[in-house]
Amino acid sequence: MLDLVIYIGIAAFVAAFIYIIASYAKGLKGSPRELYLMFFTKVTEYSAYGGINIAFILYLSKDMGLSDVSAGTYMGTWSIFLTLLVIIVGPVCDAIGIRKTLLIGSFMLVFSRFLMPFMPNIFLSTFFGFIPMAVGIAITGPVLSVAIKRFTTKETAALGFGLFYTLMNVGFAIGAYIFDLVRHKFGEHAYFSIPLTGLSVSSYQLIILIGFFITIPGMLSILFMRDGVEMTEDNGIVITPGKKIGDGGAFLPALISTVKHTALDTFTKMKQVFSEKPFWIFIFMLFITVFVRLTFQHFHYTFPKYGIRIFGDGVKVGSIYGVLNPTMIVILVPLIAALTKKIGSYKMMLIGTFISAFSVFIAVIPHQFFAFLNDTWVGELIFARWLDVPVEGRSPLFFSVILFVIIFTIGEAFWSPRLMQFTAEIAPKGREASYLSLAVLPFFFAKFFVGPLSGWLVKTYTPEGLPSGVENYPDHYMVWVWVGTTAIISPIGLVVFRKLFTHAEKNIADAKAAC
């Protein structure tokens, strides 16, 4: 009977997914090919990124020999570096165009993901791996968001962002599945010999190398994009290609001149953006919401070690968050969007952040509360059919963690798409990339703390070296007390500064009506 329910559930999900994609495609009919190429690039990039990002913290400790705190501090420092790069990249995109910027970013990703698995120490891994990968992520992330606005109209922008968000989550789920598949097939601490090379890589290094192969098709698809493509409001397509380097003179002087012009243009755009009132409202909104968004960082940097140490080697930590969360998002986002289309963005973000923030505390509930589920069909579904957990490892804590992820995801489906839409709409025309790249400013400060905090949390409450099992980590719940306390700042802040955000929302609506 359970098998039948599972098959029906899978069939219903596939049917719903096909319907969602078809609905988006129908609404976006007439869009330039660049939009669909950009979507393909996003799927491939997030399929690589999803697995690699979860593996990073484990790679740093196992393969590079860093302690929990050092690995967390390293990731925090790297995130700050990434943030600074993103601030620079946006204006560059505005100056040289989407296609060129994406090509540079994709090349850096391919370069780093190919070399990184073979680096013998943290110095070389930083120079040939983390730094160029940060450049690539900094370029492709905000630029892809800008591309949606350029390749859609005001009428189809919501559909574009919706499909973008859907495919982003599909890609992340694929990456998380790969993360679990590699660890399950080759072992948590195993090494894989690469045929014909005499080289071997760890499970975590192999995940990064697989990311290299996944990134290549996305990079190649960018070659088929055209420069200067933009949708008009009457569903037309205009192309205004920029001047190529070397036109009208020797290549080297032209290159130097282009770099100089780009630098000056970037400075001018940055100066203009910082003088605009909407920008500071925009930044303040992001600063308030950053606290609940930092939960994602803990899923990436805290949860992998937390899960492996408590539940045991090979546990499918990627599936618990990295597959479950995006799979739910794919269905929930369009459903909730359809049911709440008349509700303003501020209310949606307020409701969503409350749900997501308070969901964290579900993981604080004593795990014995969920023990009755072990021998039910729910336990059978989770342990035997999904996570493949042996009988001796079936802790009730699985239920509290999974329920936490489910409720958090429901909240995310309310606030995350609206936040993305709000940040794109508040930007004046022609400065979208500048705004979206500077949107990471709040993270510059927050990530300075979340990395070391993540390392300290796992070291303090789930230290390495103890046998797996929740009974060996009596204070493990304190990890989520810290994370939850941080997250609830977001909904509280939205309540306190309600008038500011509703006023900004009204200005956006008035601007749309005027157009």
C-alpha positions, 0 to 999 in steps of 0.5 A: 500500500505504501509503495502505491502511495509513493508512486502516486505521489511521484507521479503527481509531483512530475505532473505538477512540475510539467504543468508549472514549466509549461505554464511559464513557457506559455507566458514567456512565448516570444521572449528572445532565445537569450532568456532560455539560454540563460535559464539553461546556464542557471540550471547547470551552474546551480547543479554544480554549485549545489553539490560543491557548496555543501561539500566545501566545509567538509573538504576544508576539514578532511582534505585541507586539514583545517579545524572546525573553527578554522574551516568556518572562519575560512568560509566566512572570509571567503564569503566576505571576499565574494561579497566584495567582488559582487559589489564590483561586478554589477557596474561592470556588467552594466558597462560591458554587457551580459554576454561578455560578463557571463563568459568571463564568469563561466570561464573562471568557474570551469578553471577553478573547478578543474584545478581545485580537486588536485591541490595538495594544500590550502594555499594552492587551493585558495589561489587556484580554486577558491579565489577564481571560483569566487570571481565566477560566482560573483559574476554569474549570480547577479548578472543572471538576475539582471538578464531576466529583467532585460529579456522580459517585459513588465508583463512577463517579468514575474513569470521570468523570475518565477521560472528562474527561481524554479530552475535554480531550485531544480539545479540545487536539488540535482547538486545535493543529490550528487553530493549524497550519491558520491558519498554513498557509492564511494564512502564518506572518507574514501578515495576514487582513482581517476582512470588513465591518470594515476590520480586519486581524489577524495569523495569531496574532491570528486564532487567538485570535479563533477561540478567542473563537467556540469559547468561546461555545457552552461558556459558553451550555451553562452556562446549562442547569446547575442550582445545588447538584446533587450525586450521592449514593452510591446513584446519586440526585441531590440539589439544594440551591440556594443563596440568591440575591443580593437575597433578602429585601432590596435588591440592593446591600446584599445584594450587599455582604453576599454579597461579605463573606460569601464573603471571610470564608468563603474565609479560613476555608477557607484557614486550615482547609486549611493546618492539615491534614496531608494538605494538606501531603503533597498539596502535597509530592507535587505539588512533586516531580512539578512538574519533569516537568510543566514539560516541558508548559510548554516544549512551549508556550513553547519548542518553537514558536520552536525548531521554526519556527526550525530547521524553517522557517516554516509547519512544523506544530509544533502537530501534532508535539506538540499533535495527536500527544500528545493523540491518543495519550493518548485511546487510551493512557489507558483502555488502560493504565488497564485493564491496570494497574488493580491497580497502585497510584497511586504505582507508576504515577506512578513508572514514568510519570515515569521514562519521560517524563523520560528521553524528553526526552534522545531529542531530544539524540541526534545527528539523523544517527542517524535519517537512514536513515529519510528514504527509508523508508515512515516518512519518507514517512508523516511528511513527505509524508502528515502534516506536508507537509514539502517535500523540501529541509526533510526533516531527520532531526531530525524523527524524534528530536523526534517519537520524544521526543513519543511516548515522553513521551506513553506515560509521561504516560499512566501518571502523569497520570491517577493524579496527577489522581485522587490529588489529588482523593481526598486532599481532605476532603469539602467542601474539594475546590475549595480543595485543587485550587486550592491544588494550583498552589502548586508552580507558583507557584515553578517558573513563576517560572523556566521562563518566563525560562529558555524565553526564554533557551534559544531566544535562546541555542541557536536565536537569531532571524535565522539561516536555518532548518536544523539545520546553522545551530543546532549547539547546538540540542540543549542546549535539551533537555539543560536540559529533561531535566535538570529533568524527571528530578528528579521520578522521583528525588524519588519514589524518595527519598520513597517511604515518605511517598507510599505511606503517603498512598496507604494512608490513601486506600485505608483511608478508601475501605474505611471508607466 
